[in-house]
């Protein structure tokens, strides 16, 4: 889930930037130092948006920079259990597919790809369904649900588990095909109901005419 978070931190302004507008320099330095940092309470810090407060500058002996205590607003992302995400397949291995979504990468184990048994095609680097013949390969767009979360200090060390074995999840093409199939099925049922109603009305009219003749 994306959100805006208020964060307090100390920013070092290097000597060569002391003559620039302080607010802009603080945002720039924050962007260089905190983007990608993982905080357990707020998640992944993506980018500073605005600086709310800047305290008095502090100088440390032997350091030409100036340190400012700041309070700023940043865009953050905290993955949530059961959250539905959309992303792209970045890698296929024997044990599953890696999916890139937002700032993170998650793994869909082979057993969580579909209800069908999926076999690994080593030659073409993709999974193929035994009964459905559905395929999953690098570059495919998918919709999945988060089932496990393990956030570490670095994004690279964090682990996210995903599943597509639930309704309305899966490869984008599958979802489109399912939607079209449901629409066709609904149309066919409505047509059948209309024809049945028309026949019933016709039968009633005939019955009424026979009654009048008598």
Phi and psi restraints in degrees (value plus and minus 20) as a CYANA .aco file:
   2 UNK   PHI    -106.8   -66.8
   2 UNK   PSI     123.4   163.4
   3 UNK   PHI    -180.0  -140.0
   3 UNK   PSI     147.8   187.8
   4 UNK   PHI    -116.3   -76.3
   4 UNK   PSI     112.0   152.0
   5 UNK   PHI    -145.5  -105.5
   5 UNK   PSI     124.4   164.4
   6 UNK   PHI    -113.8   -73.8
   6 UNK   PSI     105.8   145.8
   7 UNK   PHI    -148.5  -108.5
   7 UNK   PSI     125.0   165.0
   8 UNK   PHI    -131.8   -91.8
   8 UNK   PSI     113.9   153.9
   9 UNK   PHI    -178.4  -138.4
   9 UNK   PSI     145.5   185.5
  10 UNK   PHI    -124.8   -84.8
  10 UNK   PSI     110.2   150.2
  11 UNK   PHI    -133.7   -93.7
  11 UNK   PSI     111.5   151.5
  12 UNK   PHI    -114.6   -74.6
  12 UNK   PSI     104.5   144.5
  13 UNK   PHI    -119.4   -79.4
  13 UNK   PSI      97.0   137.0
  14 UNK   PHI     -86.2   -46.2
  14 UNK   PSI     135.2   175.2
  15 UNK   PHI     -75.0   -35.0
  15 UNK   PSI     -57.8   -17.8
  16 UNK   PHI     -92.1   -52.1
  16 UNK   PSI     -25.2    14.8
  17 UNK   PHI    -136.6   -96.6
  17 UNK   PSI     -12.8    27.2
  18 UNK   PHI     -87.3   -47.3
  18 UNK   PSI     -40.0     0.0
  19 UNK   PHI    -108.1   -68.1
  19 UNK   PSI     -25.9    14.1
  20 UNK   PHI    -105.5   -65.5
  20 UNK   PSI     149.1   189.1
  21 UNK   PHI     -83.2   -43.2
  21 UNK   PSI     103.4   143.4
  22 UNK   PHI     -79.0   -39.0
  22 UNK   PSI     -66.8   -26.8
  23 UNK   PHI     -78.6   -38.6
  23 UNK   PSI     -64.3   -24.3
  24 UNK   PHI     -86.8   -46.8
  24 UNK   PSI     -58.3   -18.3
  25 UNK   PHI     -86.8   -46.8
  25 UNK   PSI     -60.3   -20.3
  26 UNK   PHI     -81.3   -41.3
  26 UNK   PSI     -66.0   -26.0
  27 UNK   PHI     -80.9   -40.9
  27 UNK   PSI     -63.4   -23.4
  28 UNK   PHI     -82.4   -42.4
  28 UNK   PSI     -65.5   -25.5
  29 UNK   PHI     -88.8   -48.8
  29 UNK   PSI     -56.4   -16.4
  30 UNK   PHI     -82.3   -42.3
  30 UNK   PSI     -62.0   -22.0
  31 UNK   PHI     -79.9   -39.9
  31 UNK   PSI     -55.9   -15.9
  32 UNK   PHI     -97.2   -57.2
  32 UNK   PSI     -49.7    -9.7
  33 UNK   PHI    -123.4   -83.4
  33 UNK   PSI     -48.1    -8.1
  34 UNK   PHI    -129.7   -89.7
  34 UNK   PSI     -37.7     2.3
  35 UNK   PHI     -78.7   -38.7
  35 UNK   PSI     104.1   144.1
  36 UNK   PHI      75.6   115.6
  36 UNK   PSI     -26.6    13.4
  37 UNK   PHI     -90.7   -50.7
  37 UNK   PSI     122.7   162.7
  38 UNK   PHI    -127.1   -87.1
  38 UNK   PSI     103.1   143.1
  39 UNK   PHI    -136.6   -96.6
  39 UNK   PSI     107.5   147.5
  40 UNK   PHI     -79.4   -39.4
  40 UNK   PSI     -53.5   -13.5
  41 UNK   PHI     -97.1   -57.1
  41 UNK   PSI     -53.8   -13.8
  42 UNK   PHI    -138.9   -98.9
  42 UNK   PSI     -30.0    10.0
  43 UNK   PHI      75.6   115.6
  43 UNK   PSI    -164.0  -124.0
  44 UNK   PHI    -113.1   -73.1
  44 UNK   PSI     106.6   146.6
  45 UNK   PHI    -103.4   -63.4
  45 UNK   PSI      98.4   138.4
  46 UNK   PHI    -111.8   -71.8
  46 UNK   PSI     -65.8   -25.8
  47 UNK   PHI    -188.2  -148.2
  47 UNK   PSI     123.4   163.4
  48 UNK   PHI     -92.5   -52.5
  48 UNK   PSI     122.4   162.4
  49 UNK   PHI    -125.2   -85.2
  49 UNK   PSI     -67.5   -27.5
  50 UNK   PHI    -174.7  -134.7
  50 UNK   PSI     127.4   167.4
  51 UNK   PHI    -115.6   -75.6
  51 UNK   PSI     104.9   144.9
  52 UNK   PHI    -112.0   -72.0
  52 UNK   PSI     -62.1   -22.1
  53 UNK   PHI    -161.5  -121.5
  53 UNK   PSI     123.4   163.4
  54 UNK   PHI    -150.6  -110.6
  54 UNK   PSI     101.3   141.3
  55 UNK   PHI    -100.8   -60.8
  55 UNK   PSI    -192.7  -152.7
  56 UNK   PHI     -91.1   -51.1
  56 UNK   PSI     125.5   165.5
  57 UNK   PHI     -93.0   -53.0
  57 UNK   PSI     125.4   165.4
  58 UNK   PHI    -143.6  -103.6
  58 UNK   PSI     120.5   160.5
  59 UNK   PHI    -132.1   -92.1
  59 UNK   PSI     115.6   155.6
  60 UNK   PHI    -126.9   -86.9
  60 UNK   PSI     111.7   151.7
  61 UNK   PHI     -75.3   -35.3
  61 UNK   PSI     107.5   147.5
  62 UNK   PHI      68.8   108.8
  62 UNK   PSI     -22.6    17.4
  63 UNK   PHI    -137.5   -97.5
  63 UNK   PSI     104.7   144.7
  64 UNK   PHI     -97.4   -57.4
  64 UNK   PSI     -30.2     9.8
  65 UNK   PHI    -102.9   -62.9
  65 UNK   PSI     149.2   189.2
  66 UNK   PHI    -140.8  -100.8
  66 UNK   PSI     115.4   155.4
  67 UNK   PHI    -124.8   -84.8
  67 UNK   PSI     111.6   151.6
  68 UNK   PHI    -143.5  -103.5
  68 UNK   PSI     108.3   148.3
  69 UNK   PHI     -96.7   -56.7
  69 UNK   PSI     106.8   146.8
  70 UNK   PHI    -149.8  -109.8
  70 UNK   PSI     135.4   175.4
  71 UNK   PHI    -144.3  -104.3
  71 UNK   PSI     104.7   144.7
  72 UNK   PHI    -161.6  -121.6
  72 UNK   PSI     142.2   182.2
  73 UNK   PHI    -121.8   -81.8
  73 UNK   PSI     113.5   153.5
  74 UNK   PHI    -153.5  -113.5
  74 UNK   PSI     132.6   172.6
  75 UNK   PHI    -103.0   -63.0
  75 UNK   PSI     105.9   145.9
  76 UNK   PHI    -147.9  -107.9
  76 UNK   PSI     142.8   182.8
  77 UNK   PHI    -154.8  -114.8
  77 UNK   PSI     102.5   142.5
  78 UNK   PHI    -138.7   -98.7
  78 UNK   PSI      90.8   130.8
  79 UNK   PHI     -84.4   -44.4
  79 UNK   PSI     121.1   161.1
  80 UNK   PHI    -138.6   -98.6
  80 UNK   PSI     121.8   161.8
  81 UNK   PHI     -78.7   -38.7
  81 UNK   PSI     116.1   156.1
  82 UNK   PHI      54.9    94.9
  82 UNK   PSI     -16.5    23.5
  83 UNK   PHI     -87.9   -47.9
  83 UNK   PSI     116.7   156.7
  84 UNK   PHI    -110.1   -70.1
  84 UNK   PSI     108.2   148.2
  85 UNK   PHI    -147.9  -107.9
  85 UNK   PSI     136.1   176.1
  86 UNK   PHI    -143.0  -103.0
  86 UNK   PSI     118.5   158.5
  87 UNK   PHI    -180.7  -140.7
  87 UNK   PSI    -186.7  -146.7
  88 UNK   PHI    -143.3  -103.3
  88 UNK   PSI     120.7   160.7
  89 UNK   PHI     -90.6   -50.6
  89 UNK   PSI     101.7   141.7
  90 UNK   PHI    -125.2   -85.2
  90 UNK   PSI     -42.0    -2.0
  91 UNK   PHI    -177.2  -137.2
  91 UNK   PSI     123.0   163.0
  92 UNK   PHI    -138.9   -98.9
  92 UNK   PSI     107.6   147.6
  93 UNK   PHI    -147.3  -107.3
  93 UNK   PSI     154.4   194.4
  94 UNK   PHI     -81.1   -41.1
  94 UNK   PSI     -50.3   -10.3
  95 UNK   PHI    -117.1   -77.1
  95 UNK   PSI     -23.8    16.2
  96 UNK   PHI     141.6   181.6
  96 UNK   PSI    -190.3  -150.3
  97 UNK   PHI    -140.3  -100.3
  97 UNK   PSI     114.3   154.3
  98 UNK   PHI    -111.7   -71.7
  98 UNK   PSI     113.2   153.2
  99 UNK   PHI    -139.7   -99.7
  99 UNK   PSI     108.3   148.3
 100 UNK   PHI    -114.4   -74.4
 100 UNK   PSI     102.7   142.7
 101 UNK   PHI    -160.9  -120.9
 101 UNK   PSI     108.3   148.3
 102 UNK   PHI      35.7    75.7
 102 UNK   PSI    -152.4  -112.4
 103 UNK   PHI    -108.6   -68.6
 103 UNK   PSI     -19.3    20.7
 104 UNK   PHI    -138.1   -98.1
 104 UNK   PSI     150.0   190.0
 105 UNK   PHI    -150.7  -110.7
 105 UNK   PSI     114.2   154.2
 106 UNK   PHI    -143.7  -103.7
 106 UNK   PSI     145.6   185.6
 107 UNK   PHI    -135.6   -95.6
 107 UNK   PSI     110.2   150.2
 108 UNK   PHI    -124.8   -84.8
 108 UNK   PSI      90.2   130.2
 109 UNK   PHI     -82.5   -42.5
 109 UNK   PSI     130.2   170.2
 110 UNK   PHI     -73.8   -33.8
 110 UNK   PSI     -53.0   -13.0
 111 UNK   PHI     -93.3   -53.3
 111 UNK   PSI     -32.2     7.8
 112 UNK   PHI    -127.6   -87.6
 112 UNK   PSI     -12.0    28.0
 113 UNK   PHI     -94.2   -54.2
 113 UNK   PSI     -69.1   -29.1
 114 UNK   PHI    -172.5  -132.5
 114 UNK   PSI     154.8   194.8
 115 UNK   PHI     -93.0   -53.0
 115 UNK   PSI     -44.6    -4.6
 116 UNK   PHI     -95.4   -55.4
 116 UNK   PSI     136.8   176.8
 117 UNK   PHI     -95.9   -55.9
 117 UNK   PSI     103.7   143.7
 118 UNK   PHI    -126.3   -86.3
 118 UNK   PSI     104.7   144.7
 119 UNK   PHI    -123.4   -83.4
 119 UNK   PSI     127.8   167.8
 120 UNK   PHI    -107.6   -67.6
 120 UNK   PSI     101.5   141.5
 121 UNK   PHI    -115.3   -75.3
 121 UNK   PSI      77.4   117.4
 122 UNK   PHI     -84.7   -44.7
 122 UNK   PSI     -55.6   -15.6
 123 UNK   PHI     -85.6   -45.6
 123 UNK   PSI     -63.4   -23.4
 124 UNK   PHI    -121.8   -81.8
 124 UNK   PSI     -17.5    22.5
 125 UNK   PHI      32.4    72.4
 125 UNK   PSI      38.1    78.1
 126 UNK   PHI    -175.4  -135.4
 126 UNK   PSI     148.5   188.5
 127 UNK   PHI    -124.6   -84.6
 127 UNK   PSI     124.2   164.2
 128 UNK   PHI    -150.0  -110.0
 128 UNK   PSI     111.6   151.6
 129 UNK   PHI     -93.9   -53.9
 129 UNK   PSI     117.0   157.0
 130 UNK   PHI     -85.4   -45.4
 130 UNK   PSI     -67.3   -27.3
 131 UNK   PHI    -115.2   -75.2
 131 UNK   PSI     -65.8   -25.8
 132 UNK   PHI    -100.5   -60.5
 132 UNK   PSI     -42.2    -2.2
 133 UNK   PHI      45.6    85.6
 133 UNK   PSI      -4.2    35.8
 134 UNK   PHI     -86.0   -46.0
 134 UNK   PSI     127.8   167.8
 135 UNK   PHI    -145.0  -105.0
 135 UNK   PSI     130.9   170.9
 136 UNK   PHI    -151.8  -111.8
 136 UNK   PSI     106.0   146.0
 137 UNK   PHI    -164.7  -124.7
 137 UNK   PSI     150.9   190.9
 138 UNK   PHI     -80.0   -40.0
 138 UNK   PSI     114.0   154.0
 139 UNK   PHI      80.5   120.5
 139 UNK   PSI     -35.5     4.5
 140 UNK   PHI     -89.3   -49.3
 140 UNK   PSI     123.5   163.5
 141 UNK   PHI    -113.4   -73.4
 141 UNK   PSI     114.9   154.9
 142 UNK   PHI    -156.5  -116.5
 142 UNK   PSI     141.2   181.2
 143 UNK   PHI    -140.3  -100.3
 143 UNK   PSI     107.5   147.5
 144 UNK   PHI    -158.1  -118.1
 144 UNK   PSI     152.0   192.0
 145 UNK   PHI    -141.1  -101.1
 145 UNK   PSI     118.4   158.4
 146 UNK   PHI     -96.4   -56.4
 146 UNK   PSI     108.8   148.8
 147 UNK   PHI    -139.0   -99.0
 147 UNK   PSI     -42.7    -2.7
 148 UNK   PHI    -161.5  -121.5
 148 UNK   PSI     125.0   165.0
 149 UNK   PHI    -155.5  -115.5
 149 UNK   PSI     110.2   150.2
 150 UNK   PHI    -158.5  -118.5
 150 UNK   PSI      72.5   112.5
 151 UNK   PHI    -107.1   -67.1
 151 UNK   PSI     109.0   149.0
 152 UNK   PHI    -131.3   -91.3
 152 UNK   PSI    -199.8  -159.8
 153 UNK   PHI     -85.2   -45.2
 153 UNK   PSI     -47.5    -7.5
 154 UNK   PHI    -136.4   -96.4
 154 UNK   PSI     123.5   163.5
 155 UNK   PHI     -77.8   -37.8
 155 UNK   PSI     -59.9   -19.9
 156 UNK   PHI     -81.4   -41.4
 156 UNK   PSI     -47.8    -7.8
 157 UNK   PHI    -112.2   -72.2
 157 UNK   PSI     -29.1    10.9
 158 UNK   PHI     -95.2   -55.2
 158 UNK   PSI     128.1   168.1
 159 UNK   PHI    -147.8  -107.8
 159 UNK   PSI     109.1   149.1
 160 UNK   PHI    -143.7  -103.7
 160 UNK   PSI     106.5   146.5
 161 UNK   PHI    -120.2   -80.2
 161 UNK   PSI     116.9   156.9
 162 UNK   PHI    -145.9  -105.9
 162 UNK   PSI     140.4   180.4
 163 UNK   PHI    -158.1  -118.1
 163 UNK   PSI     131.7   171.7
 164 UNK   PHI    -145.0  -105.0
 164 UNK   PSI      -8.1    31.9
 165 UNK   PHI    -110.5   -70.5
 165 UNK   PSI      33.7    73.7
 166 UNK   PHI    -166.5  -126.5
 166 UNK   PSI     139.5   179.5
 167 UNK   PHI     -78.2   -38.2
 167 UNK   PSI     123.7   163.7
 168 UNK   PHI      47.5    87.5
 168 UNK   PSI      -2.0    38.0
 169 UNK   PHI    -138.0   -98.0
 169 UNK   PSI     136.8   176.8
 170 UNK   PHI     116.5   156.5
 170 UNK   PSI    -188.7  -148.7
 171 UNK   PHI     -86.3   -46.3
 171 UNK   PSI     121.1   161.1
 172 UNK   PHI     -74.2   -34.2
 172 UNK   PSI     -61.8   -21.8
 173 UNK   PHI     -82.7   -42.7
 173 UNK   PSI     -58.6   -18.6
 174 UNK   PHI     -84.0   -44.0
 174 UNK   PSI     -63.1   -23.1
 175 UNK   PHI     -84.0   -44.0
 175 UNK   PSI     -58.8   -18.8
 176 UNK   PHI     -84.9   -44.9
 176 UNK   PSI     -64.3   -24.3
 177 UNK   PHI     -83.4   -43.4
 177 UNK   PSI     -61.6   -21.6
 178 UNK   PHI     -84.6   -44.6
 178 UNK   PSI     -60.5   -20.5
 179 UNK   PHI     -84.0   -44.0
 179 UNK   PSI     -63.1   -23.1
 180 UNK   PHI     -86.3   -46.3
 180 UNK   PSI     -58.2   -18.2
 181 UNK   PHI     -85.5   -45.5
 181 UNK   PSI     -60.9   -20.9
 182 UNK   PHI     -84.5   -44.5
 182 UNK   PSI     -59.0   -19.0
 183 UNK   PHI     -84.7   -44.7
 183 UNK   PSI     -61.7   -21.7
 184 UNK   PHI     -85.1   -45.1
 184 UNK   PSI     -61.3   -21.3
 185 UNK   PHI     -84.0   -44.0
 185 UNK   PSI     -62.0   -22.0
 186 UNK   PHI     -83.8   -43.8
 186 UNK   PSI     -62.9   -22.9
 187 UNK   PHI     -83.1   -43.1
 187 UNK   PSI     -61.2   -21.2
 188 UNK   PHI     -85.3   -45.3
 188 UNK   PSI     -60.3   -20.3
 189 UNK   PHI     -87.1   -47.1
 189 UNK   PSI     -60.2   -20.2
 190 UNK   PHI     -84.8   -44.8
 190 UNK   PSI     -59.4   -19.4
 191 UNK   PHI     -85.4   -45.4
 191 UNK   PSI     -61.8   -21.8
 192 UNK   PHI     -83.4   -43.4
 192 UNK   PSI     -62.0   -22.0
 193 UNK   PHI     -85.3   -45.3
 193 UNK   PSI     -59.4   -19.4
 194 UNK   PHI     -85.0   -45.0
 194 UNK   PSI     -63.7   -23.7
 195 UNK   PHI     -84.9   -44.9
 195 UNK   PSI     -58.8   -18.8
 196 UNK   PHI     -85.6   -45.6
 196 UNK   PSI     -63.1   -23.1
 197 UNK   PHI     -83.5   -43.5
 197 UNK   PSI     -59.4   -19.4
 198 UNK   PHI     -85.3   -45.3
 198 UNK   PSI     -61.0   -21.0
 199 UNK   PHI     -85.1   -45.1
 199 UNK   PSI     -61.1   -21.1
 200 UNK   PHI     -84.2   -44.2
 200 UNK   PSI     -59.7   -19.7
 201 UNK   PHI     -84.7   -44.7
 201 UNK   PSI     -61.7   -21.7
 202 UNK   PHI     -82.0   -42.0
 202 UNK   PSI     -60.4   -20.4
 203 UNK   PHI     -85.5   -45.5
 203 UNK   PSI     -59.5   -19.5
 204 UNK   PHI     -85.6   -45.6
 204 UNK   PSI     -59.5   -19.5
 205 UNK   PHI     -83.2   -43.2
 205 UNK   PSI     -63.9   -23.9
 206 UNK   PHI     -83.0   -43.0
 206 UNK   PSI     -63.0   -23.0
 207 UNK   PHI     -83.0   -43.0
 207 UNK   PSI     -57.1   -17.1
 208 UNK   PHI     -87.0   -47.0
 208 UNK   PSI     -59.9   -19.9
 209 UNK   PHI     -85.4   -45.4
 209 UNK   PSI     -59.9   -19.9
 210 UNK   PHI     -85.4   -45.4
 210 UNK   PSI     -57.2   -17.2
 211 UNK   PHI     -85.0   -45.0
 211 UNK   PSI     -57.8   -17.8
 212 UNK   PHI     -88.1   -48.1
 212 UNK   PSI     -60.0   -20.0
 213 UNK   PHI     -81.6   -41.6
 213 UNK   PSI     -54.9   -14.9
